[in-house]
């Protein structure tokens, strides 16, 4: 075993991740690959094809996400395991406890890499015996550019509405996992908040609008944006809005909180969970209770924090009534976040872990 010297290309690395179908893991994995190519020759392997390859070169292998890629064919993986030099598993903890069957699979890797201390503690608490390292997610370069006038026609309309009527725009993004992301909590919070403050509008970006709660939210003062915006347009959308509502009951990191903060958007979130590792204390609202995050999930069997709806409404009223002061404060926080969470900075941390166990 030896430590990899930064800047010296030595041998190669396999990086296994979902390439053909886009999921949230794909976005992070692609950034990891970019960073690791500074130090290694990286071969990208489609997740579904991985276990059909019988290697003879004893590769060091990164598998992202580890559990979803391997659990269904764990017997095949177990037979092939001796053909890999080091297996780096990349995972998250969507709740505070991981199932025994998942931990048994995790312990067959050599190293586990997670994006937060919250996730790390969930795996350790559940019985992980291999080394577990924290490498946070980073910010893509688009989050470093200056604000601009929006280009997308729909966002131009939203921007003009903001200029003419000056509402307070509260942003929420939903792609999947509506209960885990707290879409029902957004509904409860917005219904009460809009009774308290009549100048508040929810901007809801729903990638797939079929959820019944999306229809219910659309009945409130809501601008419903359907579908997927490319990254430059998505940054414009964040820039138009004032507050990002992070109501997740679980998650290993919750990237959107970091991205909103990087653009100077005010973030409101529960005071328990991985987001507390990068959000300022002013963002945090009392957790009402811990609830089962993903009922009947074979991997994430634990609980997560549920934001106190009344306290969240109180916090939002306080912010709305003093919006310029809060914006000034969060503009300063954004400078710190952009400095410490660039992918270049995170890439150094990632290589430190990989190089430590690279064979």
N, C-alpha and C positions, 0 to 999 in steps of 0.2 A: 504494500500500500504506500502511496506517495501523495504529496500535496501538489495540486496543479499550479504551475507558475502562471499568474495572469499575463495574458498577451502572448503566450507561447502555445501554438496549435499543436496538439499532441493526440494522435489517435482519433477516435470517433465516438459518437454517442447516438443511440437511437432515441427518438422522442415519439411516443405513441399517444395519439389523441384523436378525437372525432374530427375528421377532415371533411367527410362527405356531407354530414348533416351539421348545421350550425346550432350549437348550444352555447350557454355561457362559458363552459369550460374551454371551448374553442378559442374564444377571444383571448383568454389568459395564456393558453398554451402557445398561441402564435407569438405572443410577446416574449415568452420564455425562450422560444426557439431563436428569435432575433438576438436576444442577449447572449445565449449560449454559443452562438456562432462566432462570437468574438474570441472564444477560447477553444472551441471544438469544431470538428467537422460533424455536423448534425444531419442525420437522416430522419426525415419525417415519415412515420408509419401510420397508416389508417388503423384506427382502433379495432375495427371488425376483422382486419386482415392479420393482426399481430400474431395470434396463436396458430395461424396456419403456416407460419415461417419457422423452419427448424434451423437455427443459426449454428455455424461452425467457427465463428470468429470470436466467441465469448464476449459479446458486446455489453457495455454498460447501458442500461435501459431506464428511461424515464417513462412512467405510465400515468396518464393524466386524463380522466380521473381513474384512479387505481381500482376501486371497488366495482364500479359499474362496468369497467372493461373486463374484469376477470372473474367475478363471482359466478356468472352463468356457466363458465367453462373452467372451473377451478381445477378439476382433475387434469385437464390438458396442461394448464399452467404449471401445476405441481411436477408433471413429468418433464417439462422443458426448463424448469427453474435452474437446474445444474448447468445449463448451457449459457447462462448469463453471468457476467462477472459481478455486477452490482445492480440491484433493482431499486430504483428510487420511485416510491409511490407518492403521487400528489393527490391530496384529498381536502375536503372541508368537513366541518361538523355542523349539520343543519339543526342539531339539537344538542343538549348537554350530555347525552349518553349514546354510545354506539353498541349495536347488538353483538352478542358473543360470536355468532357466525362470521360477522364482518371483522371483528377483532382477530379471530383465528386466521383469516385471510391476510389481514394487515401484517401480522407477525411473520408471514412467509416472505415479506419483502425484506430489504436490508435497511432501508431508511424511509421515514415518512416525512413529507414536507407539507405543511399546512399554512394558511395565510394569516393566522391570528393566534394569540395566546389562548383566547377562548376555545378555539378548535383544539389546540394542543392539549389543554387540560381535559377536554372531553375524551380524547383518545387515551390519555394516561389514566384517567379515572376509570375507564372502561376495560383496562387491562392490557394496553399496548406495551410490549416488551422491547421493541426495537427503538433506536434513537428517533426522536420527533423534533424537527426543527421548524421554526417560524420564518417564512419569507413572505412578507405582505404583497398585495397586488400593487401595481404601479399605475401611473397616469400616462395615457397616450399623448403624443406630441400636440394633437389638436387642442388639448386643454391648456396649452401654454400660449396660444395666440391671443391677440388683442380682440376685443369685442368689435363686431362689424354689423352693418345692416343685414338683416336676413335675406337670403337668396330664394329660398323655397316660397312659392306663392302663398301657401296656407300660413306659414310663419310670418310673412309680410303682413297679412291681414291681422294676425294676432298682435304683431308689433304696433300696427296703426291703432287697433283698439286700445292697447295699453297707453299709447301717446294721447289719444283723444279723451278717454274716460278715466284714466289713471286708477284702475282697480288694483288691489293687492292680489297677485297671482300666486296661487299655491300649486306646486307641480307634484304629480305622482306618475310613476311609470310602472306598467304591469305587463309582463311578458308571459309568465307562467306562475304556478303555485300561489293562487290568489289567497288562500287561507294563510299560508306561511308568510306571505308578503303583507298580510293584514289589510286586504282590500275592504273587508267588512268594517274594520276600525276606521278607515278613511271615510267611509260613508257616515258612520256615527259622529265622527269629529266634524266633518263638513256640515252635516245637517244642523248640528248645534251651533257651530261657529257662525254660519250664515244668518242665524237668528240674532246673534249677538252683534255682528258687524255686517252691514249691508253692502260694503264695498269689496267683498271678498269673492273671488272666482277660482274654482278648481280647474286646473289644466290637466286633463287626464289623457296620457298617451297609452292606449291599449293596443298592443301588437295584434292580439286576437280578441275581438270585441264580443265574443259569444257569451261570456260570463253574465249571469243574471244581474250580479251586482253592478256591472258596468252600465247596464240599462237603468238601474235604480239611481246610480250616481248622475247619469245624464239628465235626470229629471230635476236635479238641483241646478244652481248657477254653475254650469260646467261647460268648458270648451273640450269636446271630445275629439282627440286626434287618433285616427286609426292607422295601424301599420307601422312599418319600420322606417325610421329616418336614417339617412347616412350620417356618419360621425360629424362632419362639419355642420350639417343642419341641426343635429341633436345638440351640439354645443350652443348654437344660436338659440335653440328652444330653452336651454337652461339659463342663458343670459337674459332672456325676456322675462323669465319668472323671478319672483322674489324669495320664495320659501320652498324648500324641498321637505316633504313629509315622509319620514322613514318609519314605517309602522311594522316592520318585520317582526315576527315572533321567533324567527330562527334564521340561520345563515352562518356561513363560515367567515364572512368579511363584509358583504354588502357594498359592492363597488360604487353604486350610485351615490351613496352618502359622501364618499371621498371625492367623486367627480364634481358633485354639486358644490362642495366646500372649496374645491380648487378654483371654481368660477366665482367665488365670493357669494354664493347663494347661502342664505340662512337655512340651517338644517335643524329639524326637530325630531327627536328619536327617544326610545326608552333608555333608562339609565343602567340597563344590564344588556350584555351582548358584545360581540366583537367590535362593533362600530364605536364603542366607548374608548377604544384604543387609538382612534385618530380624531374623534370629534371633541371640540372644547366642552367644558362642563356646562356652559350656557345653553348648549343644544339639548341637554338631557332632561327628560321628564320622568317622574316616578313610574316604576313598574307596578302595575296593579296586582299581577299574579303571574305564576308560571303555568303554562298549559302544554299539553301534548302537541307537538308541532306537526308531525306527519303520521297520523293514525295508520296503523298496519304497514308502515314502511319496514322493509326487512333490514335496513341499515341504521337509520336514525330513529332510535326508539325512545328518546328522552323528551325533555320539556324545553321551553324557551320563554322569554319574557313577553308579556302582553302590556302594552302601554296603557296607562290610566287615561281614559278618554276625557274625563272632566279636567284633569290636570293639564292635558294636552291643549284643550280649548283655552284654559286660563293662560297658558304659556303663549299661545298664538295671539290672543287678544293683547297681551303685554307687548309682543313684538310689533303687531300692527299699529298699536298706539304710539310706538316710538321707533318707527321703521328706519328713519335716516340714521339714528344712533346705532341700531343693530347692523345696518348695512356697512357702516364705517368700521365697526368692530370686525365683521366677517371678511372685509376686504384685507385686513391685516392677517387674519388666520389663513387666508388663501395663499399668501406669500410663503408662509412656513410650509404649508402642505405641498405646494409646487416644488419647493426646494428639496424636501425630504422624501417625496414619493414619486419622483421621476422613474421611468423604467430603467434609465441608465444607473441610477442609484440602487434600485432594487436588483438589477442584474449583477452587481458586484456581490450583494448578499447571496444571491442564488449560486453564483460560482464558488463562493466560499464553502457552501454546503456540499455542492457536487464534487469539488476538488478534494475535500476531506476524505471522501469515501471512494473516489474513482480508482479503479484497479486497472 
